[in-house]
């Protein structure tokens, strides 16, 4: 049985449950404070509790990095230097510069690396991705209202706070790029808040498609999103997000319009008694695919290190666009 070490005592617990459900053994937990780490490990039945990433790496076969965003680069590099495969929680790093440095470090590593973007593991979105195989996307429009994004005001200050993705924007950027199946080439953005809490992005892709992404901090608890994808002679869409009153993720049926009629592409998702909550189940699916990757099987949708770095480049370009008031081409962005 594969021995998993988890770095992070908060969101890391989602991965503890996911890897156990996927058939692995979680044998080590790493946190910032020794007392809290020991208490969490004891409560979760994890044998080793440590504050030293090197100790964790020495005791496991693979590592999950679910520490604060600013620590991701260091923790992934330490795990790779120890020869351990890594699943890193989103966002890959806090900044694009850190992502580039991590990519350079990883080129000499022999161990596989993946980035955790659970949208890719939701059955509804996987069915939509398959439906899009022979239907090139021309536009993708998303409006996401996020009650977890913190509105700290609009005063002067840095665009980037402690979070590397403005409270969740990396999730939707990756999902949009994955569904569209193309590489971003330019970004034009308007960002509100210092640090950013609300963002409106236009992202041009190598295929000629354009993504229109709006992520807004809102007072209503939860996450509320509406997705529309458009091509020549067809469209598809769904709504979904986290609904506190339902205690989990809910996704409407995914529907497509083509040849003059609407039809269902995939059924909806919602929490059901006796079943694992959909977002938690998406983490189990990600854990299963990561374990399969360790056995030499295909990625089956798991995001690569390059995918994670691309998301950070889009976010970085958006900040340059906000500061300069112009469209930013990724290949010509300063430092790219």
GUKE-467319 format. One line per field, with one value per residue (C-alpha): residue number from 1; x, y, z. Coordinates in pm, 1 decimal, decimal comma. Layout:
<nodes>
resi: c(NUM	...)
px: c(X	...)
py: c(Y	...)
pz: c(Z	...)
</nodes>
This chain:
<nodes>
resi: c(1	2	3	4	5	6	7	8	9	10	11	12	13	14	15	16	17	18	19	20	21	22	23	24	25	26	27	28	29	30	31	32	33	34	35	36	37	38	39	40	41	42	43	44	45	46	47	48	49	50	51	52	53	54	55	56	57	58	59	60	61	62	63	64	65	66	67	68	69	70	71	72	73	74	75	76	77	78	79	80	81	82	83	84	85	86	87	88	89	90	91	92	93	94	95	96	97	98	99	100	101	102	103	104	105	106	107	108	109	110	111	112	113	114	115	116	117	118	119	120	121	122	123	124	125	126	127	128	129	130	131	132	133	134	135	136	137	138	139	140	141	142	143	144	145	146	147	148	149	150	151	152	153	154	155	156	157	158	159	160	161	162	163	164	165	166	167	168	169	170	171	172	173	174	175	176	177	178	179	180	181	182	183	184	185	186	187	188	189	190	191	192	193	194	195	196	197	198	199	200	201	202	203	204	205	206	207	208	209	210	211	212	213	214	215	216	217	218	219	220	221	222	223	224	225	226	227	228	229	230	231	232	233	234	235	236	237	238	239	240	241	242	243	244	245	246	247	248	249	250	251	252	253	254	255	256	257	258	259	260	261	262	263	264	265	266	267	268	269	270	271	272	273	274	275	276	277	278	279	280	281	282	283	284	285	286	287	288	289	290	291	292	293	294	295	296	297	298	299	300	301	302	303	304	305	306	307	308	309	310	311	312	313	314	315	316	317	318	319	320	321	322	323	324	325	326	327	328	329	330	331	332	333	334	335	336)
px: c(0,0	131,3	229,3	114,2	247,5	30,7	172,9	-99,5	-328,0	-629,1	-722,7	-475,5	-743,2	-953,0	-661,5	-627,1	-981,8	-944,5	-631,5	-769,6	-1084,0	-863,0	-684,2	-364,5	-229,1	-172,8	126,3	261,6	132,0	339,0	221,1	356,6	307,9	414,0	128,5	-147,6	13,4	36,0	-323,8	-457,4	-250,7	-373,9	-734,5	-698,5	-502,6	-184,6	128,5	388,5	337,7	621,3	700,4	995,0	913,6	1232,4	1120,5	785,7	950,8	1176,9	874,0	647,7	628,2	452,4	370,0	60,7	137,8	-161,9	25,5	-33,7	18,0	344,1	502,4	404,3	722,2	954,3	758,3	729,8	1101,4	1192,3	974,2	1116,4	1472,5	1391,6	1278,8	909,8	617,2	403,5	40,3	28,3	-288,8	-394,2	-262,1	74,3	259,3	180,6	342,3	437,8	803,6	784,5	608,9	887,7	1154,2	967,5	938,8	1314,5	1378,2	1138,7	1308,1	1589,3	1354,6	1255,9	936,4	590,9	412,3	46,0	-157,8	-494,5	-777,2	-1094,0	-1318,9	-1152,4	-1272,0	-1641,4	-1833,6	-2048,4	-1746,1	-1569,4	-1877,7	-1881,4	-1510,0	-1576,6	-1873,4	-1646,8	-1390,3	-1521,3	-1674,1	-1416,2	-1497,3	-1520,4	-1624,0	-1653,6	-1831,1	-1830,4	-1967,2	-1870,0	-1986,4	-1767,5	-1865,6	-1522,2	-1329,9	-1248,8	-1341,8	-1075,4	-1171,4	-1041,4	-769,2	-417,6	-195,7	-66,6	-282,6	-177,9	-248,1	-165,2	-359,4	-192,7	-523,4	-752,2	-947,6	-1016,5	-971,6	-710,6	-980,8	-1192,8	-901,9	-773,0	-1118,7	-1187,1	-851,6	-901,3	-1250,9	-1143,5	-832,5	-603,3	-313,3	-360,5	-179,4	-312,0	-495,7	-687,6	-818,1	-992,0	-923,2	-1100,5	-970,2	-626,9	-564,7	-783,5	-1123,6	-1306,6	-1165,1	-1292,2	-1064,2	-1065,0	-823,6	-736,6	-637,1	-410,7	-720,6	-871,6	-1126,0	-1184,1	-1262,1	-1467,2	-1423,0	-1572,2	-1495,8	-1666,6	-1659,7	-2016,5	-2189,9	-2401,9	-2230,2	-2110,7	-1997,4	-2240,0	-2133,3	-2286,9	-2096,3	-2177,4	-1970,1	-2033,9	-1921,1	-2037,3	-2396,8	-2395,8	-2385,9	-2366,1	-2396,3	-2454,0	-2457,8	-2302,2	-2107,3	-2102,6	-2441,6	-2406,7	-2771,1	-2715,6	-2377,2	-2194,3	-2149,0	-2444,7	-2414,7	-2712,1	-2756,1	-2517,3	-2721,1	-2623,0	-2804,5	-2735,2	-2934,5	-3224,2	-3279,1	-3154,4	-3044,4	-2880,1	-2505,2	-2465,0	-2688,7	-2656,7	-2470,4	-2581,1	-2511,2	-2709,1	-2751,6	-2514,9	-2291,5	-1967,0	-2019,6	-1943,0	-1640,0	-1493,3	-1559,5	-1374,3	-1072,5	-1104,6	-1105,8	-797,1	-624,3	-709,0	-564,9	-251,7	-199,4	-252,6	7,3	255,9	189,7	280,0	-75,5	-194,5	-278,9	-646,7	-713,7	-470,4	-319,0	53,6	306,8	301,4	-77,7	-42,0	231,0	15,6	-259,8	-9,8	107,7	-251,5	-295,1	36,2	-54,8	-390,8	-209,2	15,6	-294,4	-462,3	-152,5	-93,0	-449,5	-367,2	-387,0	-85,0	63,3	196,5	508,4	609,6	519,8	820,9	995,0	814,6)
py: c(0,0	345,1	558,7	921,0	1219,3	1531,2	1879,9	2101,0	2052,8	2244,2	2176,4	1890,1	1694,5	1680,4	1493,3	1263,3	1141,3	1132,6	917,8	678,8	637,4	583,5	293,3	455,8	476,6	822,4	775,3	1126,2	1477,9	1797,1	2126,7	2460,1	2416,8	2098,9	2091,0	2142,9	1900,6	1627,7	1689,8	1673,3	1364,0	1186,6	1273,3	1150,0	835,6	939,7	777,7	1050,2	1416,7	1655,4	2015,1	1915,1	1840,1	1635,8	1403,0	1357,1	1282,0	1020,0	831,9	818,3	715,2	1028,4	1376,5	1599,4	1971,3	2150,2	2417,2	2794,8	2924,0	3100,8	2772,2	2558,7	2616,7	2531,7	2224,1	2084,2	2139,1	1965,4	1666,3	1639,8	1670,3	1375,2	1178,0	1179,5	1219,0	1523,6	1627,9	2003,3	2183,4	2479,1	2735,3	2585,5	2882,7	3232,1	3409,1	3337,9	3392,8	3114,7	2890,1	2943,1	2864,4	2550,6	2436,1	2480,3	2278,1	2003,3	1946,9	1761,2	1559,0	1205,0	1190,7	1269,4	1588,2	1687,1	1991,2	1948,3	2115,7	1928,2	2087,8	1844,1	1551,7	1642,0	1386,7	1659,8	1852,0	1536,3	1450,2	1803,2	1777,9	1456,3	1618,3	1906,0	1673,6	1740,2	2081,5	2363,6	2629,9	2986,5	3158,4	3056,0	3294,3	3248,0	3457,1	3336,3	3498,4	3388,1	3435,3	3303,2	3578,2	3845,1	4202,4	4404,0	4729,9	4933,5	5139,9	5158,9	4857,6	4540,4	4353,0	4020,4	3921,2	3601,0	3399,0	3329,6	3328,8	3598,1	3346,6	3083,9	3232,1	2969,3	2698,3	2857,1	2965,9	2610,0	2462,6	2708,1	2638,6	2263,5	2268,7	2490,1	2279,6	2562,3	2774,6	3135,1	3396,9	3729,1	3871,9	4193,1	4252,7	4488,4	4414,1	4553,9	4556,9	4586,2	4294,0	4186,0	4044,3	4087,3	4028,1	4055,6	3881,4	3840,4	3563,6	3497,3	3142,5	2991,6	2842,4	3186,5	3132,8	3396,2	3331,2	3591,2	3524,8	3724,9	3637,2	3859,0	3872,5	3863,7	3882,6	3571,4	3265,1	2998,2	2989,1	3059,1	3013,6	3012,2	2868,7	2908,8	2765,3	2861,0	2717,4	2717,4	2602,6	2484,0	2599,8	2429,7	2538,5	2465,5	2634,5	2520,8	2585,9	2541,1	2577,1	2609,0	2519,4	2192,3	2138,7	2074,0	2125,6	2133,5	2131,5	2159,9	1917,5	2008,3	2082,1	2132,1	2296,4	2164,7	2098,0	2302,9	2125,0	2104,7	1776,1	1664,2	1604,7	1503,3	1476,9	1719,5	1667,9	1734,4	1606,7	1291,9	1106,6	813,3	937,0	1133,4	1505,2	1586,4	1812,2	1558,2	1284,2	1492,7	1484,3	1105,6	1082,4	1303,3	1083,4	770,1	916,5	1031,9	682,1	541,6	789,5	644,1	302,8	441,5	484,4	789,9	1115,1	1091,5	1461,1	1536,7	1881,3	1896,8	2127,1	2323,0	2359,3	2503,1	2742,7	2857,5	2960,1	3168,6	3333,7	3432,3	3581,8	3767,9	3902,7	4019,0	4225,1	4384,4	4459,3	4628,9	4840,1	4940,9	4953,6	4740,5	4390,0	4184,1	3916,2	3635,6	3571,5	3938,7	4010,0	4141,9	3850,9	3587,3)
pz: c(0,0	-95,0	205,0	171,5	362,9	380,0	438,9	583,7	881,9	744,0	380,8	399,7	587,7	268,4	111,5	412,1	358,9	-20,0	-25,6	232,7	22,3	-283,3	-113,3	15,7	369,7	519,1	746,5	809,9	867,5	860,9	1009,2	1127,4	1503,6	1685,7	1937,2	1682,4	1437,1	1700,6	1807,6	1451,2	1369,7	1682,7	1605,4	1245,7	1335,6	1150,3	1302,7	1234,8	1324,9	1236,1	1152,1	930,4	566,3	533,5	812,3	640,1	304,1	462,3	597,8	290,4	-75,0	-204,6	-76,8	-87,9	-53,2	98,3	293,6	258,7	-96,5	-16,1	98,9	-202,7	-404,4	-114,8	-10,1	-363,8	-420,7	-93,0	-181,2	-533,1	-400,1	-172,1	-476,8	-384,7	-627,2	-542,5	-567,6	-503,7	-400,5	-616,0	-682,7	-776,3	-627,2	-505,6	-803,6	-1164,0	-1077,5	-819,2	-1071,6	-1327,5	-1067,3	-963,2	-1324,6	-1367,0	-1049,5	-1153,2	-1490,4	-1315,6	-1094,9	-1187,9	-983,2	-1125,7	-1017,9	-1047,5	-943,9	-773,5	-969,7	-859,6	-1124,6	-1366,1	-1155,4	-1134,2	-1347,2	-1506,2	-1632,5	-1750,7	-1957,2	-2100,1	-2183,3	-2376,5	-2558,5	-2666,2	-2828,9	-3181,2	-3108,4	-3102,0	-2844,0	-2979,5	-2656,2	-2293,0	-2057,7	-1682,0	-1399,6	-1053,2	-730,0	-440,7	-77,9	29,7	-151,0	105,9	15,2	195,4	27,7	-264,8	-99,0	-235,7	-178,2	-341,7	-590,0	-444,2	-84,9	102,2	-152,5	-486,6	-672,6	-526,0	-322,2	-587,3	-936,8	-1029,0	-1012,4	-1283,7	-1504,1	-1514,6	-1573,0	-1857,7	-2026,2	-1982,7	-2132,5	-2423,5	-2486,8	-2594,8	-2468,0	-2347,0	-2556,2	-2425,5	-2124,1	-2067,0	-1718,2	-1480,4	-1115,4	-809,7	-454,4	-301,9	-257,4	-550,6	-457,9	-789,6	-1137,1	-1494,3	-1743,5	-2120,9	-2218,0	-2582,0	-2673,4	-2936,6	-3103,2	-3156,6	-2879,4	-2613,0	-2247,8	-2060,0	-1689,4	-1404,1	-1042,4	-786,4	-408,0	-278,1	60,8	4,8	155,1	-83,1	-447,1	-730,7	-1092,5	-1438,7	-1738,6	-2108,6	-2394,4	-2756,8	-3090,4	-3450,2	-3440,3	-3080,1	-2719,6	-2383,0	-2024,6	-1659,4	-1321,5	-1000,2	-685,4	-310,9	-139,5	241,4	306,0	120,0	291,0	-33,1	-403,0	-638,2	-1018,1	-1251,8	-1540,7	-1824,2	-2136,6	-2498,6	-2789,4	-3138,6	-3455,3	-3322,6	-2993,3	-2635,5	-2481,3	-2158,7	-2174,0	-1810,0	-1502,4	-1216,1	-889,7	-532,4	-182,4	-107,4	222,8	250,5	-33,3	-27,9	-90,3	-460,3	-398,9	-155,2	-413,0	-673,1	-440,5	-413,0	-793,5	-806,6	-547,9	-748,8	-1064,7	-881,6	-742,1	-1092,4	-1221,1	-971,6	-1129,5	-1470,8	-1597,0	-1798,5	-1618,9	-1711,8	-1660,8	-1377,5	-1423,5	-1494,2	-1333,4	-1660,1	-1634,1	-1284,9	-1400,3	-1694,4	-1454,2	-1256,9	-1580,3	-1661,4	-1314,0	-1342,4	-1686,4	-1547,2	-1284,4	-1549,9	-1758,9	-1462,6	-1394,8	-1758,2	-1888,6	-2192,7	-2333,3	-2228,6	-2453,3	-2237,8	-2443,2	-2426,3	-2063,8	-1866,5	-1696,1	-1900,3)
</nodes>
